[in-house]
Amino acid sequence: MRLRVVYDYCVIGGGIVGVATAHRLLERHPGASLLLLEKADELAVHQTGHNSGVIHSGIYYAPGSLKARLCRQGAAWTKEFAAAHDIPFQECGKLLVATDSAEYARMLALYERSATNDVEVELLDAAELMRREPRVTGVGALFVPSTGIIDYTRVTRVLAQQVQAAGGELVLGAEITAISENSDAVTVSGPTGSWRAARLVVCAGLQADRLARLAGLRIDLRIVPFRGEYYQLPPHRKDLVRTLIYPIPDPELPFLGVHLSPTIDGELTVGPNAVLGLAREGYRKGSVDVRDAREILGFRGFHRVAAANVRTGLREMRNSLFKRGYLAECRRYCPELTVADLLPREAGIRAQAVLRDGTLVHDFLLERTPRSVHVLNAPSPAATSALPIAAHIAAQFDD
């Protein structure tokens, strides 16, 4: 006897992108039946709940990319959603600080890109930088006034409340171990149950490649986890800076560098660095998952990334092992910081899609089947961009 289609839509993944997608689908299709499945016992426990809480402006990203377009839109939509639902946020602005002539040249290139990406930016000299942030030093800086801070876990929970208010169902603790698609529907199942839906969206973050392979997709990539280790400054240091302080990013690397980040709850954090993780969901230092480690170390694409970034990788490992190396990264733009200022804070883990040829996937990446959409790569600024990413995903089912 054939199973009937129980749900119009099923979304796998309780991070901000998955929950925002469920929210968008119900906005577009009022009265539709929708099921949201999350492996953990809470929402937003992985990348969504382990980032800097920054509402990014979109200044960095390649013009014409999904990242550039959706980040600008996402910053505006995030602020509108927060204001409508009494979620605290603050437009504190961001300073991108150049500390030498090489960074200054990259800063000017970034300033040119900001105009192409339609992001408002002020170009500051060293004197104006010091006037605005007396504890920060550099040869110049870019000030991005639209950059803000927010609690993305809270945003995710409010989105989930909206999903449930619109009739959507939420099931936690639902690990998925099998996905089967035919011409009529998609069936997903695991130790706690089996569900059937006409359409499936998979926003699995750190497990995105595995669920894609479960569904039978022939993908030429693997998720490589990078640990982002943070420190927290002591309470008497929380007023050290008023704005977000970022280094000028290296365009050859996918990460933005160690930055000083005020948080919406009044703390001041430093980080993250970027070191290889040997456990996709292991946040304690030294965490190793045998399956995860075996897959990473046996993947040709990872070996090519490692070979191309030996110097950077060794520096990041050194800074992870020795706090003074990490401190040196911060002291380039904030020289008064000391080792005693760096207090422990939980790490984050970034899901980075890497192709077999060693290419790091920089942009958002979706893969379609007749009845499914898989989000294979959603790195930073995915939290900022979650609402327009969700709209982009929902529109995939219109054709």
N, C-alpha and C positions, 0 to 999 in steps of 0.2 A: 504494500500500500504506500503510495507516494505521500511524503510529508507536505502539508500545505505551507505556503509562505506566510510566516507569522508576522514578520516586520517588513515595512517598506524599506527601512534603512537600519544598518548595523554599523556602528563606529567602534573600532578597537583602539584603545589608548586614552587614558585619563589625564594626559598632560594638557597644556593650554591649547595646543593646536587641535587635538582630538575633541576636546570639550567645545571649543569655539566652532568646530565643524558641525558638531551635533546641533548647536545653537542655530547656526546659519541654515542648516537643512530644514529645521522646523519653522524658521522665519519664512523661508521660500515656499514651504509646503505645509501650511497650517492644517492640523488634523492628521498628518501622516503619523504612522507608528514608527517609533525609533527606539533602538536599544544601544546603550553605551556600555562597553565592557572594559574593565581595567583589571590588570593582573594583581596590583597591589591592593592593600586594604584601605588606602586613602588615595585621593586625587593629588596630582602635582608633586609626587614624591621624588621624581628624578630631575631631569634638566630644568623643568619649570620652577622647582623649588630650590634649586642650587645655582642660581645665577646672581649677577650683581644688581638685579632689579632696575636696570636702566631702560628708559624709553629712548631708544636710539633715533637719530635724525635722518640717517640714510646718506651721510656725507661720504662714507668710504667706498661705496659699492660701484661696480662697473656700470657706467651709464647704459641704460637699455636692459639691464638684467632684471629678473624678477625681484631680487633683493632690493635694488635701488627703488623700484616702483612701489613694491608692497611695503617697504619700511616707511617711506614718507607717508603713505596712506595709513599705515598701521599706527604710526605715532598719533595722528589726528584722531583716528577712530578709538584708540585706547583711551585717550584723554576724554573724549566725548562719553564713552561708556562709563568710565570712572566717575565723571561728574554726574551722570544720570543715576548712578547707583550708590552714591556717597562713599566711594572708595578713595581714600586719601592718595594724592599724588602731588608732586612739586616740580615745577620747571626751574630747576636750579642752574641749568646750563652746564656746558662742558668746555674745558680748556684742553686743547691738544698742544703740548709743549715741546718745542724743539730745543735740544740741549747742545747741539753742535752744528757746524756748517752743513754736514751731510743731511742731518734731519731737517735743517732749515730749507734745503732745496726740495726735499720730499714734501715739506709743509706747503711750499708754494704750489707744487703740483696738485696737492690735495685742495688747496684754495681754488684753483682753476676748476677742478672736478666739482666742487660744491656748487658752482654756478650752473654747470651742466645738469646736475642733479636737483637744481632748484631748492637748495638748502641755504638759508640765511646764515652768513658767517662774517665775523669781524676779524680782520688781520691786525694783530697787536705786536708792538715792539717790546723789547725787554723791559723798558721803563713802565709801560702800561700794564704788562703782565705783573710786575712786582707791586704796582699800585693796587691792583685788584686782588692779588693773592700774595701777601708779603712773605709767606713761608715757602713759596715756590720760585725756583730760579730757572731761567732759560734765555736763549738768544731771541726768542719770539714765540708767538702762540697764535692759534686760531680759537676764537670763542664762538661756540654754537649755542645760541640762547634757547633754542627749542628743546634741547635734550632735557629729560626729566628722570625722576625716580618714582617707583611704585612697588607694591608687593604683588607679584604675579600669581602667587598661590591664592591670595585673596580674590584676584580677578577670576581665576579659574573656578573657585568655589561659587562665586556669584553667577558666572555663566552656567554652571551645573544646576544651580537653583532655578535659573530661567528655563533650562532644558526640561527639568521635572515639572515646572509649572505649566509648560506647554504640552505636557503629556508624555514626554520621553521617559524611558526607564533606565535606571543606572544599576549595574551589577558590579560590585567590587569583589576582589579575590577570584577573578575569573581568568585564569591562565588559558591561553589558546594553544593547542598542540596539533590541530588539524584544520585545514581549510580546503573545502571542495566546492568548485564552481561548475555548474552546468548551464544549459541554455535557459533554464527557468529561474534559478536562484543560486545563492551561495550559502553553504552550511559551514558553520564554525563550531568547533567543539574542543573540550578539554576535560580535565578531571572533575570539574564541578557541573558540567552540563553541555548541552548542544543546542544551537540556535540556528534559525534559518531566516534569510532576508533576501529581498529582491535586489538590494544594492549594498555593497560593503565599502567602507573606507577604513584603511589601516594607517594609523598614526602612531607607530610603535617605537619611535625614537631609537634608543639603544638596541632594540631588537628588530629594527625595521627590515634588515636583510634576511633575517631568519624567517620572519613571517611571510616575506615575499617568496622565499624558496618553498615554504610550506604550501603556498598557494600555487606552486608550479611555475612561477615566473623565472625566466632564464636571464638572470642579472649578472653583469660583469663587474660587480663591486662587492665590497665588504665594509661593514661598520668597524672602524678602528676607534676605540675609546681613548680619549686624552683626559687625564686628570688635571683639573684646574684647582690648585691649592691656594687657599685664602688665609689671610691673617686678619685679626680684628684689633684695632687700636684701643688702648685703655680709655675709660670714660673721660679722664681729664684731658685727653687728646682729641675728643670728638669734634671740637671746633677748630681744628688745625687748618682746614680749608672750608670754603663755603660752596664751592662748585666741584663737579667731577673733574679729576685731573688725570689725563691720559697721555702716554707718550705718542710720538708720531709713529704710526704703524709701518712696519717693513712690508712693502707690497709683495715680496716673495713668500711671505708666511701667511697662513690663514687666521692667525690669532692677533689680537689687538695689543697685547703686552700688559704688563703689570700696571694697574692704575689705582688711584685713591678714589673710593666711592662712598660718599655719604649715603645712608639708607633712609627709607621713609620712616623707620622707627627710631631714628636718631643716633644710629651707630655710624662708625667710620671704618670701612674695610680696606684692605690692601690685597690686590691680586686680580686675576689668577695668573699663575704660570701655566705651562703646558707640558706635561710629561706623559709618556705612554702609560696607559692603564692596563693591567693584566686581569682585571675583573670589570665587566661592563657595569655592574651595579654594586661594586664594592667600594665604599667611600672611606674606609679606614686606610691609613697609610700602610703600604705593604700588602694590601689585599690581593689575593691571587685566586682566580677561578680556573681550574685545570682546562675545562672545555674552552673558555674564552682565550686563555693564553695559547693553547694549541692552535686554535683557528687563526689568531693574529700572527704568530710566529711562523706558521706554515703557509701564509698567504704571500704570493709573489709581489703583489702590489705594495705590501708593507715593507718588504726588503728594499724595494726601489725607493720608497719614500725615505727610509732610514739612510740609505746610501747617499741620497741627494742632500740630506740635512744632518750630516754627522756632527759638524761643529755646533749647530743650534741644539741638537739633541743632547750632546754632552753638557752644554751650558745649562740647559733646563734641568738635567739630572743632578748636576752639581748644586744648583740653587735649591733643588728639592731636598737634597741631603744636608746641606749646610745653610743655616739661616742667614749667615753673613753674606753669602752670595746673592740670596734673594733680596736682602736689604740693599745691596749695592745697586740693584735695578731701580729701587725706589728713590735712593739718595741722589740719583742723577738729576731729578727734578725737585726733590724735597730733602735737602741735605741734613736737616736737623733730626730726622728720624734715627732712632737707635734700636739695637737688638731688643732691648727691654720693651719697646713699643709693639713688637710683633707677638700678639697673643693668639692662641690656637682658635681656629674656626673650621667648621666642616668643609670638606672639599666638594667640588662639583665634578661631573664627568660629561664631557662633550662627545656626542656621537658624530664622528667625522666619516663620511662616505669616501672610500678610496677605490679607484678603478684598478683593474689588474695590471695596467701599465704603469702604475705608480702616481697617476694624476689624482690630486685632491679635488673633490667636487666642491666648488665654492658656492654655487647657486642652489636655490631650492630645486628639488628634483622629484617629479611625480612619474609613476608608471601606471598605465591603464590596462585593464582587461575589459571584456564586454560588460561585466557587472561590478567591477571593483576599481578603486583608486588606491594605490599604495604611495605613501609619502616616504621616499627613500632617503632624502637628505633635507633636513630642516635645521641648519645650524643658526647661531646668532646672526641676525636679529629675529629669530623665529618668534620669541615671546612678544616683542614689539609688533611684529607683523601678523600675529595669529589671526586677527579678525579678517583682514583681507586675504590671507592664505585660505582661510575657511571659505570665503566667498568664491575664491578661485577653484577650490576643490568642489564645492557644491555645483558650480557651473559645468563641471565635467560631465554631469549626468543629463545636461540639457540637449545633447545631440543624439 
